[in-house]
Amino acid sequence: MKTFLRLVAMAIPSLMAIGALAQQAAPPATSSMSGTPSALQKTVEAYLRNAYAFGPDVQVNVGPLKETPIAGLLETEIEVKIGDSQEKVKFYVSKDGKYLLRGDLSDLSQDPLAENRAKIQLQDAPILGDPKASVTLVEYSDFQCPVCRNLHDVLRGMLPNYPQVRLAFKDFPLEQVHPWARTAALAGRCAYTQDPKAFWKLYDLIYDNQEVISAENAWAKMLDYASQVGLKPDNFKACMSGPEAADAVKASLENGQMLDVNSTPTIFVNGRRIVGPDPHLIEQYIKYELAQQKPVKPGEKQ
């Protein structure tokens, strides 16, 4: 369910007046330590319910209001639940209760990508290519996601042209919509544990055969693919049922959430985010990173 995200993306691209709801009184800026919503939180909830016609069947939770580096501007996370689906979106609201903003704060004195690079955890992640490559492409992906398969095909054709790029894979199974994604993620982790090179063979097999895998046959398919890539079946089965692989998948998912990943595939090229398998944008970012590392010769334009 991406309805709420699409709505706010279209309707709140910049500062937006909360309007008469906020002008009736100056609400307190922060919520109490007890967890009771403040007047400002209630104002924001009422505004969003009215703007998007959210009835009583929709839960709208406005999180605690936190200070930001900008005077007069507070940060909050808003969660919307519709049935079994839920989405979280970061918002900013002015302390006077007049404006609501969806977006990101950028400190112009800092490297805009440093925070992303610092959050990405690559220890124990499958990596394809030169470990010392100057460009790192990190893929947060779901083996059952059709768009992720498109990315797989794009990268398979593109990466041989860029030996300066290494690819790192991070599990981000969307279990609510993809019932066998977690089984495939576990299989990938177990392949990597037994033989890191075998992971990439399994990676190809799963994406290449995505249309014949189902929730009912996923376990059997993973065992078959593991056999095809030369893994020891007994060790593989034990790993699939054990806690280590499950913990690794969970850690990868949590790492993606730290980076505000909410759809797959999400890619980071040296920390620069791309959502979706856009080959032109991926190549643009790769070429840009390589150009920044290329020494400028005398007389050559930068």
Backbone bond lengths (Angstrom), bond angles and torsions (degrees), N, CA, C in turn:
res aa  C-N    CA-C-N  psi(-1)  N-CA   C-N-CA  omega(-1)  CA-C   N-CA-C  phi
1 M - - - 1.450 - - 1.516 110.14 -
2 K 1.338 114.91 107.58 1.456 119.85 -179.58 1.528 110.73 -114.76
3 T 1.354 117.27 13.18 1.460 120.54 -174.47 1.508 111.76 -58.30
4 F 1.332 116.64 -47.82 1.457 119.98 -177.23 1.513 110.76 -63.14
5 L 1.334 116.29 -43.92 1.459 119.66 179.30 1.506 111.40 -60.05
6 R 1.345 116.81 -42.36 1.463 119.50 179.96 1.518 110.77 -65.25
7 L 1.344 116.36 -40.53 1.452 120.10 -179.59 1.515 111.77 -62.48
8 V 1.338 116.40 -49.15 1.461 118.07 -177.57 1.512 111.15 -69.28
9 A 1.328 117.88 -31.07 1.461 120.00 178.45 1.515 110.64 -63.49
10 M 1.330 116.38 -37.83 1.459 120.06 -179.54 1.523 112.08 -80.41
11 A 1.328 115.79 -37.80 1.459 118.92 -170.01 1.505 114.45 -92.51
12 I 1.340 118.31 -21.98 1.458 119.72 -175.57 1.522 110.39 -127.76
13 P 1.331 118.42 61.52 1.442 119.41 178.71 1.519 112.85 -78.50
14 S 1.320 117.38 -15.06 1.463 120.87 -177.34 1.518 108.42 -150.05
15 L 1.334 116.55 -170.72 1.459 119.70 -179.00 1.518 111.02 -56.68
16 M 1.319 115.43 135.93 1.457 120.87 -176.11 1.511 108.48 -134.96
17 A 1.323 118.09 130.53 1.455 121.05 -178.19 1.511 110.51 -72.04
18 I 1.325 116.50 130.69 1.455 119.92 174.89 1.524 109.84 -73.70
19 G 1.319 116.39 -24.51 1.456 119.98 168.18 1.509 114.34 86.10
20 A 1.375 114.15 -149.84 1.459 120.62 -172.18 1.511 112.31 -59.26
21 L 1.322 117.46 -29.99 1.462 120.08 179.02 1.515 111.35 -55.41
22 A 1.338 115.53 -36.42 1.456 119.39 -175.88 1.513 112.39 -92.08
23 Q 1.310 117.82 -15.87 1.462 120.19 -173.51 1.528 112.45 -86.42
24 Q 1.335 116.20 -9.97 1.450 118.47 -179.19 1.522 111.80 -68.40
25 A 1.327 116.26 -32.06 1.461 120.90 179.46 1.508 108.31 -160.18
26 A 1.329 117.22 155.25 1.461 121.13 176.49 1.524 107.98 -85.35
27 P 1.355 118.86 104.01 1.463 120.71 -175.42 1.513 112.20 -74.29
28 P 1.318 116.14 154.76 1.471 119.18 176.79 1.517 110.17 -59.05
29 A 1.331 117.24 148.20 1.462 121.38 -173.46 1.515 112.96 -76.12
30 T 1.314 118.00 -34.01 1.461 119.10 -173.10 1.514 110.70 -126.23
31 S 1.341 115.22 158.19 1.455 120.69 178.24 1.525 109.74 -82.93
32 S 1.315 115.29 161.23 1.458 119.41 -178.65 1.524 110.55 -77.24
33 M 1.323 117.29 161.40 1.457 122.54 -179.77 1.527 110.55 -67.11
34 S 1.332 117.75 -19.40 1.459 120.95 -177.53 1.524 111.66 -74.59
35 G 1.314 116.92 -12.15 1.454 119.92 -178.77 1.516 112.33 94.75
36 T 1.334 118.30 -3.27 1.460 121.37 177.39 1.518 109.64 -68.82
37 P 1.336 118.36 128.10 1.467 120.06 -178.53 1.525 111.60 -59.53
38 S 1.316 115.91 138.36 1.456 120.71 176.86 1.521 109.34 -78.75
39 A 1.331 115.53 171.04 1.461 120.15 177.70 1.522 110.99 -61.03
40 L 1.351 116.84 -36.30 1.456 119.99 -179.21 1.528 110.81 -68.85
41 Q 1.316 117.17 -40.06 1.464 119.96 176.34 1.529 110.93 -61.40
42 K 1.328 116.38 -41.53 1.460 120.45 178.74 1.522 110.90 -65.75
43 T 1.322 116.93 -36.02 1.454 121.05 178.25 1.527 110.87 -63.86
44 V 1.334 115.72 -44.52 1.467 120.07 179.38 1.527 110.09 -63.30
45 E 1.324 117.19 -44.17 1.469 120.17 179.27 1.531 110.99 -60.69
46 A 1.329 116.41 -45.91 1.466 120.42 -179.87 1.526 111.38 -61.63
47 Y 1.318 115.78 -39.79 1.467 119.98 179.69 1.535 110.96 -63.10
48 L 1.349 116.64 -47.07 1.463 120.54 -178.33 1.524 111.46 -66.52
49 R 1.326 116.86 -39.07 1.465 119.36 177.50 1.527 110.78 -61.04
50 N 1.297 116.58 -41.92 1.465 120.87 179.61 1.528 111.15 -69.69
51 A 1.340 116.74 -41.69 1.467 120.84 -176.86 1.519 112.41 -65.52
52 Y 1.363 116.93 -37.60 1.458 120.37 -174.36 1.523 113.65 -112.83
53 A 1.350 116.22 12.37 1.459 121.55 176.82 1.524 111.65 55.23
54 F 1.320 116.97 44.02 1.461 121.26 177.41 1.530 109.32 -79.49
55 G 1.321 116.52 115.88 1.448 120.92 179.14 1.517 111.58 -83.19
56 P 1.345 116.59 -173.73 1.474 120.57 -177.39 1.526 113.77 -65.99
57 D 1.348 116.65 -16.66 1.468 119.35 179.15 1.522 112.12 -78.70
58 V 1.329 117.27 -8.70 1.461 122.32 179.97 1.528 108.67 -104.66
59 Q 1.330 116.02 125.69 1.463 120.29 176.49 1.527 109.53 -89.66
60 V 1.313 116.46 128.74 1.458 122.09 176.61 1.527 107.39 -122.48
61 N 1.307 116.80 111.76 1.466 121.76 -178.83 1.516 110.29 -112.67
62 V 1.307 116.29 115.62 1.463 121.69 177.36 1.526 107.31 -93.65
63 G 1.328 115.95 116.14 1.455 121.03 -175.21 1.520 113.31 -70.68
64 P 1.337 117.00 177.25 1.459 122.02 178.74 1.528 111.35 -55.35
65 L 1.303 116.76 145.43 1.463 122.67 179.39 1.533 108.78 -91.71
66 K 1.317 115.80 124.33 1.462 121.11 -175.69 1.525 110.49 -116.47
67 E 1.308 115.15 148.36 1.460 120.52 177.03 1.532 110.17 -67.26
68 T 1.327 116.47 150.43 1.468 123.02 174.74 1.529 108.43 -123.33
69 P 1.334 118.16 170.08 1.470 119.48 178.02 1.527 113.39 -64.81
70 I 1.327 117.31 -12.35 1.464 121.00 -178.98 1.526 109.20 -96.34
71 A 1.300 116.54 122.31 1.456 121.14 -179.39 1.526 110.04 -60.21
72 G 1.331 115.49 132.11 1.454 120.14 176.62 1.516 114.71 87.01
73 L 1.347 117.22 -0.14 1.464 120.10 -177.96 1.527 109.68 -120.46
74 L 1.322 115.95 128.58 1.452 122.37 -179.44 1.529 110.28 -111.70
75 E 1.315 115.55 153.77 1.469 121.59 179.05 1.524 109.54 -111.40
76 T 1.339 116.38 142.88 1.446 120.83 175.42 1.522 109.39 -147.84
77 E 1.316 116.30 161.94 1.461 121.63 174.16 1.518 107.78 -116.42
78 I 1.333 115.75 126.96 1.459 121.20 -177.05 1.522 109.02 -108.09
79 E 1.321 115.73 126.64 1.460 121.92 179.97 1.525 109.05 -110.07
80 V 1.334 115.18 131.46 1.463 121.26 177.31 1.517 108.01 -118.89
81 K 1.326 117.44 127.31 1.455 122.66 178.91 1.520 109.80 -118.74
82 I 1.320 115.61 126.66 1.456 122.15 175.19 1.518 106.85 -127.23
83 G 1.326 116.74 104.28 1.461 119.99 -175.58 1.514 110.30 64.92
84 D 1.332 115.44 -126.33 1.462 120.16 179.94 1.523 112.57 -89.93
85 S 1.317 116.56 -2.45 1.465 120.36 -178.01 1.520 110.66 -98.69
86 Q 1.328 115.42 147.16 1.456 119.42 178.42 1.518 109.96 -150.27
87 E 1.317 115.16 151.38 1.466 121.89 177.38 1.520 108.28 -138.61
88 K 1.341 115.13 147.51 1.455 120.97 175.49 1.521 108.70 -121.31
89 V 1.327 116.27 135.88 1.463 121.58 -177.98 1.529 108.81 -135.38
90 K 1.321 116.08 136.34 1.459 120.68 177.88 1.531 109.54 -83.37
91 F 1.329 116.17 133.37 1.460 122.19 177.21 1.529 109.38 -130.04
92 Y 1.318 114.44 162.07 1.460 121.92 171.42 1.525 107.64 -124.00
93 V 1.342 115.57 142.50 1.459 120.11 -179.43 1.530 108.52 -136.13
94 S 1.308 116.10 139.63 1.470 119.21 179.63 1.520 109.52 -74.47
95 K 1.326 115.53 146.99 1.466 120.42 -176.45 1.517 112.54 -61.94
96 D 1.330 117.02 -27.37 1.468 119.19 179.91 1.527 112.13 -80.00
97 G 1.345 116.87 0.93 1.451 120.44 177.60 1.506 114.57 72.83
98 K 1.339 117.05 21.06 1.459 119.06 -175.50 1.527 113.30 -100.00
99 Y 1.332 117.76 -31.37 1.463 120.21 -173.61 1.526 112.10 -126.97
100 L 1.334 114.03 146.48 1.450 122.92 176.33 1.525 107.80 -126.32
101 L 1.326 116.28 136.38 1.463 120.57 -174.51 1.517 110.08 -136.83
102 R 1.323 116.56 132.05 1.460 120.96 170.36 1.513 107.72 -109.55
103 G 1.325 116.99 127.74 1.461 120.39 -179.23 1.509 110.68 162.89
104 D 1.320 115.72 -163.95 1.457 121.53 -179.79 1.518 109.78 -123.20
105 L 1.325 115.75 143.27 1.458 120.74 173.86 1.520 108.62 -87.97
106 S 1.315 117.29 132.29 1.455 121.72 -179.76 1.519 110.14 -119.35
107 D 1.318 115.66 125.07 1.456 122.13 175.58 1.527 107.34 -89.36
108 L 1.319 116.95 109.19 1.459 121.47 -173.94 1.529 112.74 -66.87
109 S 1.322 117.18 -12.95 1.464 119.59 179.48 1.526 112.53 -88.10
110 Q 1.355 116.27 -4.69 1.454 120.41 -175.55 1.533 111.30 -115.09
111 D 1.329 115.60 156.30 1.464 121.00 172.27 1.525 107.56 -64.36
112 P 1.341 118.36 119.42 1.469 120.07 -174.41 1.523 113.86 -66.18
113 L 1.331 118.15 -16.51 1.463 121.16 -176.57 1.527 112.87 -104.85
114 A 1.336 116.75 -6.88 1.468 119.95 -175.00 1.517 111.75 -61.95
115 E 1.338 117.22 -38.92 1.468 119.94 -178.10 1.526 110.21 -65.35
116 N 1.339 117.08 -43.25 1.470 119.55 177.81 1.519 111.04 -60.30
117 R 1.331 116.24 -47.20 1.473 119.62 -178.31 1.515 111.20 -61.25
118 A 1.336 116.40 -36.21 1.465 119.98 -179.01 1.526 111.61 -69.87
119 K 1.315 117.34 -30.26 1.466 121.03 -177.46 1.523 112.69 -82.41
120 I 1.328 117.78 -27.61 1.467 120.55 -177.33 1.529 109.49 -68.24
121 Q 1.312 116.46 123.68 1.468 122.16 -177.75 1.523 109.24 -104.52
122 L 1.326 116.25 111.23 1.453 120.63 -176.36 1.520 113.54 -106.54
123 Q 1.327 117.28 -3.54 1.457 117.93 176.99 1.526 108.33 -63.56
124 D 1.306 115.91 131.55 1.469 122.29 179.65 1.525 112.84 65.94
125 A 1.335 117.58 26.19 1.469 121.57 174.56 1.516 108.94 -103.43
126 P 1.335 118.85 139.13 1.462 120.51 175.22 1.526 110.71 -59.58
127 I 1.325 116.34 131.26 1.467 120.92 -179.05 1.519 108.96 -130.07
128 L 1.325 114.98 131.21 1.459 122.58 179.35 1.521 109.05 -112.72
129 G 1.323 116.66 125.73 1.456 120.40 179.91 1.512 112.20 113.53
130 D 1.322 115.12 -173.40 1.459 122.20 -177.45 1.531 110.22 -65.95
131 P 1.333 118.75 119.97 1.470 120.49 179.40 1.525 112.85 -57.78
132 K 1.356 116.95 -23.88 1.455 120.83 -179.27 1.530 112.26 -99.75
133 A 1.321 117.06 16.12 1.466 121.01 -179.05 1.525 110.55 -57.33
134 S 1.317 115.97 145.33 1.469 120.59 -176.87 1.524 112.97 -79.16
135 V 1.326 117.10 -17.11 1.466 121.18 179.05 1.527 108.27 -122.26
136 T 1.337 116.06 128.08 1.456 121.36 178.20 1.522 109.57 -113.79
137 L 1.317 115.40 121.93 1.458 121.84 176.76 1.525 106.85 -105.00
138 V 1.320 117.00 117.08 1.461 121.93 -178.67 1.523 108.62 -107.36
139 E 1.325 115.80 125.03 1.466 123.03 -176.41 1.524 109.75 -108.75
140 Y 1.339 117.44 114.73 1.462 122.26 170.44 1.521 106.29 -95.01
141 S 1.338 115.80 113.84 1.457 118.28 -165.73 1.513 112.96 -143.01
142 D 1.325 114.48 166.43 1.456 125.41 -177.41 1.520 106.64 -130.06
143 F 1.337 117.25 121.70 1.457 120.30 -173.96 1.530 113.57 -64.46
144 Q 1.331 118.12 -21.65 1.464 119.93 -179.73 1.522 112.06 -92.32
145 C 1.308 117.89 -10.31 1.469 123.01 -176.34 1.530 110.73 -71.83
146 P 1.342 119.37 119.73 1.467 121.35 179.87 1.528 112.97 -61.53
147 V 1.318 116.88 -35.04 1.463 119.86 179.94 1.528 110.33 -70.28
148 C 1.343 116.51 -30.71 1.464 120.25 175.10 1.528 110.66 -66.64
149 R 1.314 116.19 -35.09 1.467 119.22 175.43 1.524 110.06 -63.76
150 N 1.322 116.76 -37.74 1.475 119.87 175.95 1.522 110.54 -61.36
151 L 1.346 116.02 -41.79 1.461 119.57 177.33 1.524 110.46 -62.54
152 H 1.323 116.88 -42.95 1.462 121.28 178.02 1.525 110.38 -54.77
153 D 1.329 116.73 -44.89 1.457 120.59 -179.68 1.529 111.62 -66.82
154 V 1.336 115.90 -39.24 1.466 120.40 178.31 1.530 110.30 -62.15
155 L 1.325 116.67 -47.77 1.460 120.59 -176.93 1.523 111.94 -67.92
156 R 1.317 116.29 -35.97 1.460 119.47 179.82 1.528 110.58 -62.40
157 G 1.327 116.74 -33.92 1.457 119.59 177.41 1.519 114.05 -83.78
158 M 1.324 116.89 -27.20 1.465 121.17 -172.82 1.525 114.16 -90.04
159 L 1.327 117.55 -45.19 1.461 120.64 -169.93 1.526 114.90 -61.79
160 P 1.341 120.36 -32.85 1.468 118.21 176.40 1.528 113.64 -58.56
161 N 1.334 117.14 -21.16 1.465 121.20 178.39 1.528 112.61 -82.67
162 Y 1.345 116.76 -8.20 1.461 120.68 -175.73 1.533 110.29 -131.68
163 P 1.317 117.60 80.09 1.473 119.93 178.23 1.523 112.67 -65.56
164 Q 1.335 117.00 -12.77 1.471 120.84 178.90 1.526 111.83 -81.07
165 V 1.342 117.20 -0.38 1.465 121.62 -176.45 1.525 110.05 -112.27
166 R 1.313 116.53 134.85 1.462 121.42 171.21 1.523 108.22 -112.72
167 L 1.323 116.15 147.55 1.460 122.60 -178.92 1.520 109.54 -110.68
168 A 1.324 116.55 128.62 1.467 121.97 175.23 1.517 108.45 -115.52
169 F 1.331 116.31 137.48 1.466 121.07 -178.32 1.517 110.15 -107.51
170 K 1.341 114.94 134.13 1.461 121.72 176.20 1.521 108.98 -127.32
171 D 1.330 116.15 128.64 1.464 121.15 179.45 1.523 110.75 -70.56
172 F 1.335 115.47 133.25 1.458 120.75 172.99 1.537 108.30 -145.04
173 P 1.357 117.06 65.13 1.467 119.69 -177.54 1.528 112.17 -70.17
174 L 1.322 116.26 129.74 1.465 122.16 177.91 1.527 107.87 -96.34
175 E 1.325 115.47 83.46 1.466 120.71 -170.39 1.522 113.73 -65.30
176 Q 1.329 117.63 -26.41 1.459 119.69 -177.91 1.522 111.99 -66.04
177 V 1.326 116.57 -28.80 1.470 119.64 -177.97 1.522 112.63 -114.54
178 H 1.335 117.65 -16.04 1.460 121.91 -177.12 1.533 109.41 -126.16
179 P 1.335 117.21 93.38 1.469 120.67 -170.29 1.530 115.92 -66.20
180 W 1.348 118.87 -23.00 1.465 117.41 179.30 1.532 112.93 -107.40
181 A 1.316 117.36 7.14 1.466 120.89 -177.58 1.526 111.93 -62.48
182 R 1.330 116.50 -39.66 1.468 118.88 -178.46 1.524 111.04 -69.00
183 T 1.341 117.65 -37.56 1.463 120.52 177.53 1.524 110.06 -59.80
184 A 1.334 116.06 -42.84 1.468 120.10 178.49 1.524 111.05 -67.03
185 A 1.333 116.78 -37.63 1.466 119.92 178.05 1.525 110.69 -63.05
186 L 1.320 116.44 -41.88 1.467 120.19 177.16 1.528 110.73 -61.96
187 A 1.329 115.71 -41.18 1.465 119.93 178.84 1.524 110.44 -61.58
188 G 1.318 116.13 -42.66 1.462 119.60 178.76 1.514 112.05 -61.99
189 R 1.338 116.12 -42.88 1.458 119.74 179.50 1.527 110.84 -63.84
190 C 1.336 116.51 -40.36 1.462 119.87 -178.66 1.521 111.51 -70.02
191 A 1.320 116.46 -34.96 1.464 119.31 175.32 1.520 109.77 -64.70
192 Y 1.316 116.85 -44.10 1.465 121.21 -179.38 1.529 111.29 -62.91
193 T 1.334 116.27 -40.50 1.460 120.77 -179.69 1.525 111.65 -63.29
194 Q 1.331 116.08 -39.80 1.459 120.76 -177.74 1.527 112.25 -79.79
195 D 1.350 116.78 -38.24 1.464 121.20 -178.82 1.526 108.15 -161.03
196 P 1.350 118.21 103.10 1.464 120.89 -176.84 1.528 114.22 -51.48
197 K 1.324 117.22 -35.74 1.469 119.45 179.49 1.523 111.21 -68.69
198 A 1.339 116.73 -31.33 1.460 120.32 -179.55 1.521 111.77 -66.96
199 F 1.340 116.49 -25.50 1.467 118.78 179.16 1.520 110.59 -55.38
200 W 1.333 117.02 -46.61 1.461 120.13 -174.01 1.523 111.79 -70.14
201 K 1.325 117.80 -27.77 1.466 120.96 174.31 1.533 109.69 -69.35
202 L 1.335 115.22 -42.03 1.468 119.53 177.75 1.527 110.45 -66.72
203 Y 1.303 116.22 -40.57 1.478 123.57 176.63 1.528 109.76 -52.41
204 D 1.332 117.13 -48.68 1.458 121.45 178.51 1.525 111.50 -64.42
205 L 1.325 116.77 -44.25 1.464 120.32 -177.76 1.531 112.10 -62.28
206 I 1.315 116.72 -42.65 1.469 119.77 -178.86 1.523 110.61 -64.78
207 Y 1.324 117.19 -48.81 1.463 118.90 -179.40 1.527 112.07 -66.91
208 D 1.319 117.46 -38.54 1.462 120.42 -179.38 1.524 112.36 -67.96
209 N 1.328 117.02 -24.29 1.465 121.45 -177.67 1.525 112.18 -114.65
210 Q 1.317 116.24 19.74 1.460 120.56 -173.59 1.535 112.55 -53.79
211 E 1.332 117.73 -37.95 1.462 120.51 -174.26 1.533 113.77 -70.97
212 V 1.330 118.38 -16.26 1.474 119.63 -179.27 1.525 111.71 -102.20
213 I 1.314 117.19 -1.26 1.464 121.07 178.48 1.524 108.91 -92.29
214 S 1.319 116.52 138.56 1.459 121.65 178.30 1.525 108.83 -136.45
215 A 1.336 115.51 170.72 1.462 119.52 177.49 1.528 110.61 -61.27
216 E 1.333 116.23 -31.95 1.459 120.74 -177.40 1.529 112.65 -74.87
217 N 1.344 117.09 -34.40 1.473 118.64 -175.33 1.522 113.99 -109.53
218 A 1.336 116.92 3.61 1.471 119.89 -172.73 1.525 112.48 -57.78
219 W 1.329 116.80 -44.02 1.473 119.80 -177.76 1.534 109.81 -61.09
220 A 1.330 116.58 -47.45 1.469 120.55 -179.62 1.520 111.15 -64.20
221 K 1.307 116.76 -39.48 1.468 120.46 179.36 1.532 110.59 -63.74
222 M 1.319 116.81 -41.65 1.457 119.57 -179.35 1.534 110.78 -63.99
223 L 1.333 116.32 -39.87 1.468 120.03 177.73 1.532 110.31 -64.35
224 D 1.321 116.16 -39.69 1.468 120.67 178.81 1.524 110.25 -63.99
225 Y 1.335 117.11 -47.32 1.468 120.24 -178.75 1.527 110.82 -65.30
226 A 1.329 116.80 -37.05 1.464 120.43 177.83 1.526 110.05 -60.56
227 S 1.317 116.13 -41.07 1.465 120.71 178.04 1.528 110.66 -64.44
228 Q 1.346 116.14 -40.98 1.464 120.66 -179.14 1.529 112.67 -62.89
229 V 1.322 117.41 -31.17 1.471 119.76 -178.46 1.525 112.07 -94.99
230 G 1.338 116.26 7.84 1.458 119.86 171.71 1.506 116.52 87.49
231 L 1.324 118.23 20.07 1.460 120.37 179.43 1.528 110.65 -84.07
232 K 1.323 116.05 154.27 1.468 121.23 178.88 1.530 108.34 -76.36
233 P 1.342 117.74 117.95 1.467 120.54 -171.64 1.521 114.40 -62.15
234 D 1.316 118.88 -41.22 1.463 120.31 -178.38 1.524 111.26 -65.25
235 N 1.333 116.09 -43.73 1.469 119.68 178.00 1.526 111.09 -64.32
236 F 1.331 115.04 -38.38 1.463 120.05 -179.12 1.530 110.39 -65.46
237 K 1.340 117.48 -45.07 1.465 121.07 179.10 1.523 110.91 -61.24
238 A 1.318 116.21 -44.52 1.468 119.84 -179.43 1.522 110.83 -62.38
239 C 1.318 115.94 -39.99 1.467 120.29 179.26 1.524 110.96 -65.47
240 M 1.329 117.37 -43.17 1.468 121.65 -179.16 1.526 111.38 -60.15
241 S 1.332 116.57 -31.61 1.462 120.59 -177.98 1.524 112.99 -93.40
242 G 1.311 117.30 -10.61 1.460 121.33 -174.89 1.511 113.75 -87.86
243 P 1.328 116.02 171.90 1.467 120.85 -175.84 1.524 114.85 -79.06
244 E 1.344 117.86 -23.89 1.466 119.48 -172.92 1.527 112.24 -63.94
245 A 1.333 116.68 -46.69 1.463 119.86 -179.69 1.522 110.72 -64.42
246 A 1.347 116.37 -41.87 1.462 120.54 179.16 1.525 110.84 -61.63
247 D 1.324 116.89 -40.91 1.470 120.63 178.85 1.524 111.01 -65.39
248 A 1.335 116.60 -38.48 1.460 120.36 -179.52 1.519 111.09 -66.60
249 V 1.331 117.20 -41.35 1.470 120.89 178.09 1.528 109.81 -64.78
250 K 1.321 116.38 -42.20 1.469 121.02 178.98 1.527 110.51 -62.17
251 A 1.318 117.51 -42.76 1.469 121.26 179.94 1.526 110.73 -64.08
252 S 1.325 116.52 -39.54 1.466 120.26 178.78 1.527 110.64 -65.12
253 L 1.329 116.26 -42.45 1.462 120.94 178.45 1.526 110.63 -61.98
254 E 1.312 116.54 -43.96 1.469 120.58 179.86 1.525 111.11 -65.64
255 N 1.326 116.85 -34.90 1.451 119.94 177.43 1.524 110.42 -63.93
256 G 1.335 116.54 -41.08 1.465 119.77 176.34 1.513 112.13 -62.62
257 Q 1.327 116.29 -39.75 1.458 119.94 179.23 1.522 111.56 -64.86
258 M 1.342 117.18 -33.21 1.474 120.82 175.43 1.521 111.03 -60.43
259 L 1.333 115.70 -29.06 1.465 121.86 -178.96 1.522 112.14 -95.36
260 D 1.330 116.49 11.63 1.466 122.50 -178.96 1.525 112.42 61.31
261 V 1.323 116.64 30.92 1.464 119.95 172.52 1.527 107.24 -72.29
262 N 1.328 117.81 126.46 1.463 120.40 178.81 1.520 112.64 -134.92
263 S 1.335 117.28 3.44 1.454 120.58 175.30 1.525 108.12 -150.40
264 T 1.320 115.16 159.13 1.459 119.55 -178.92 1.521 110.29 -122.11
265 P 1.336 116.46 147.33 1.462 125.20 -4.57 1.523 111.15 -82.94
266 T 1.318 115.93 146.93 1.465 122.27 168.84 1.518 106.94 -117.41
267 I 1.319 116.17 130.47 1.459 122.67 -173.60 1.526 108.95 -120.71
268 F 1.319 115.84 145.99 1.464 121.21 172.99 1.523 107.62 -124.77
269 V 1.323 116.34 122.70 1.466 122.11 176.21 1.522 107.40 -105.34
270 N 1.333 116.43 102.82 1.471 121.91 -172.27 1.527 111.03 50.50
271 G 1.332 115.56 37.56 1.460 121.08 177.13 1.505 114.65 95.19
272 R 1.327 118.04 -10.54 1.472 122.06 -178.79 1.524 109.24 -87.02
273 R 1.334 117.01 121.74 1.464 123.05 -171.24 1.523 113.06 -79.89
274 I 1.342 114.77 139.17 1.461 122.97 170.17 1.526 106.88 -135.02
275 V 1.319 116.88 131.54 1.463 121.19 174.77 1.522 107.73 -107.91
276 G 1.338 116.01 118.58 1.454 120.18 -178.69 1.515 112.20 102.24
277 P 1.348 115.87 169.89 1.470 120.69 -172.18 1.523 113.66 -97.01
278 D 1.336 117.49 42.22 1.464 121.03 -176.77 1.530 110.31 -69.09
279 P 1.339 118.68 105.76 1.468 119.85 -175.46 1.521 113.31 -65.22
280 H 1.332 116.42 -33.42 1.470 119.85 -179.07 1.530 110.88 -67.90
281 L 1.334 116.48 -42.08 1.461 119.94 -179.65 1.521 110.83 -70.02
282 I 1.329 116.98 -40.99 1.470 120.14 178.22 1.525 109.85 -59.48
283 E 1.325 116.19 -46.79 1.467 119.88 -179.00 1.522 111.13 -67.54
284 Q 1.322 116.71 -36.17 1.469 120.30 176.98 1.523 110.74 -59.41
285 Y 1.338 116.23 -45.06 1.461 120.39 -178.55 1.528 111.07 -68.01
286 I 1.325 116.70 -39.62 1.464 119.89 178.33 1.521 110.15 -62.30
287 K 1.337 116.25 -47.81 1.468 120.32 -178.87 1.532 111.20 -63.60
288 Y 1.320 116.15 -37.37 1.469 119.36 178.74 1.524 110.40 -63.20
289 E 1.341 116.51 -46.10 1.462 120.14 -179.53 1.527 111.07 -63.11
290 L 1.317 116.99 -41.08 1.467 119.90 179.39 1.524 111.01 -66.50
291 A 1.318 116.75 -36.33 1.470 120.53 179.67 1.523 111.04 -66.53
292 Q 1.348 116.49 -35.12 1.462 118.95 179.77 1.524 111.87 -67.50
293 Q 1.317 116.57 -26.15 1.460 121.05 -177.25 1.521 112.71 -92.55
294 K 1.320 116.94 -9.40 1.460 121.17 -178.46 1.525 110.04 -80.37
295 P 1.327 118.85 124.50 1.464 119.85 178.20 1.517 111.83 -63.59
296 V 1.303 115.26 139.48 1.479 120.42 -179.72 1.537 109.25 -85.09
297 K 1.312 116.22 126.10 1.455 121.13 179.68 1.529 110.72 -81.49
298 P 1.353 117.86 154.15 1.466 120.64 179.11 1.542 110.52 -55.56
299 G 1.327 114.98 130.66 1.450 119.56 178.19 1.526 114.05 85.93
300 E 1.337 117.34 -6.89 1.473 121.00 -177.47 1.518 108.47 -90.17
301 K 1.329 115.42 137.42 1.466 120.38 178.92 1.523 110.21 -72.31
302 Q 1.321 116.49 141.40 1.456 119.99 177.81 1.531 110.32 -85.57
